[in-house]
Amino acid sequence: MVDLKMKLKLKLLFLYLFFLMNQGAIFACPACKDALGTEGALSLARGYFLSIMMMLSLPFILTGTLAFLIVRTYQRKKKILESVGAPV
């Protein structure tokens, strides 16, 4: 059990350091940043459109990922209980 906690702490530390070192890249919207680099209002509008689509899809992606992780955890738990012979 301690090993899992240590792995989780290392992962969180790695993510923290990654975000800390890449602040400039993380805070910039990639679609808007690309659109501003090229000339023309059409390119700017496309950049805004893509960033809005990314922001709108994020809640669905997060919800789907969370649901998948919960279902997978319960399936693994059920499989372990069945292999031990405990009632499910």
C-alpha positions as CSV (number, residue, x, y, z in Angstrom):
1,M,0.0,0.0,0.0
2,V,2.9,2.3,0.7
3,D,4.3,1.7,-2.7
4,L,1.1,2.9,-4.4
5,K,1.1,6.1,-2.3
6,M,4.7,6.7,-3.2
7,K,4.0,6.2,-6.9
8,L,1.0,8.6,-6.7
9,K,3.2,11.2,-4.9
10,L,5.9,10.9,-7.6
11,K,3.3,11.3,-10.4
12,L,1.9,14.4,-8.7
13,L,5.4,15.8,-8.2
14,F,6.2,15.2,-11.8
15,L,3.0,16.9,-13.0
16,Y,3.7,19.8,-10.7
17,L,7.2,20.3,-12.0
18,F,6.0,19.9,-15.6
19,F,3.4,22.6,-15.2
20,L,5.8,24.8,-13.3
21,M,8.5,24.6,-16.0
22,N,6.0,25.1,-18.9
23,Q,4.0,28.0,-17.7
24,G,4.2,30.1,-20.8
25,A,3.1,27.3,-23.1
26,I,0.3,26.2,-20.8
27,F,-1.3,29.6,-20.3
28,A,-1.4,30.4,-24.0
29,C,-4.3,29.1,-26.0
30,P,-2.6,27.1,-28.8
31,A,-5.4,27.8,-31.4
32,C,-5.4,31.5,-30.8
33,K,-1.6,31.6,-30.6
34,D,-1.4,30.0,-34.1
35,A,-4.0,32.2,-35.5
36,L,-2.3,35.4,-34.3
37,G,1.0,34.2,-35.9
38,T,-0.5,34.4,-39.4
39,E,-2.1,37.3,-41.2
40,G,-5.8,37.7,-41.8
41,A,-9.0,38.0,-40.0
42,L,-10.2,34.6,-41.2
43,S,-7.3,32.9,-39.5
44,L,-8.0,34.7,-36.3
45,A,-11.7,33.7,-36.5
46,R,-10.6,30.1,-37.1
47,G,-8.4,30.2,-34.0
48,Y,-11.2,31.5,-31.8
49,F,-13.5,28.8,-33.3
50,L,-11.1,26.0,-32.5
51,S,-10.4,27.2,-29.0
52,I,-14.1,27.4,-28.3
53,M,-14.6,23.9,-29.6
54,M,-11.8,22.6,-27.4
55,M,-13.3,24.3,-24.3
56,L,-16.8,22.9,-25.1
57,S,-15.5,19.3,-25.5
58,L,-13.4,19.3,-22.3
59,P,-16.3,18.6,-19.9
60,F,-17.4,15.6,-22.0
61,I,-13.9,14.2,-22.2
62,L,-13.4,14.6,-18.5
63,T,-16.8,13.0,-17.6
64,G,-16.2,10.1,-20.0
65,T,-12.7,9.5,-18.6
66,L,-14.0,9.6,-15.0
67,A,-16.9,7.2,-15.9
68,F,-14.4,4.8,-17.6
69,L,-12.1,4.8,-14.6
70,I,-14.9,4.1,-12.2
71,V,-16.3,1.2,-14.3
72,R,-12.9,-0.3,-14.7
73,T,-12.1,-0.1,-11.0
74,Y,-15.4,-1.9,-10.1
75,Q,-14.7,-4.5,-12.8
76,R,-11.2,-5.2,-11.4
77,K,-12.5,-5.3,-7.9
78,K,-15.3,-7.8,-8.9
79,K,-12.7,-10.0,-10.7
80,I,-10.4,-10.0,-7.7
81,L,-13.3,-10.9,-5.4
82,E,-14.4,-13.7,-7.7
83,S,-10.9,-15.2,-7.9
84,V,-10.6,-15.2,-4.1
85,G,-14.0,-16.8,-3.8
86,A,-15.7,-14.0,-1.8
87,P,-19.4,-13.2,-2.5
88,V,-19.8,-10.4,-5.0
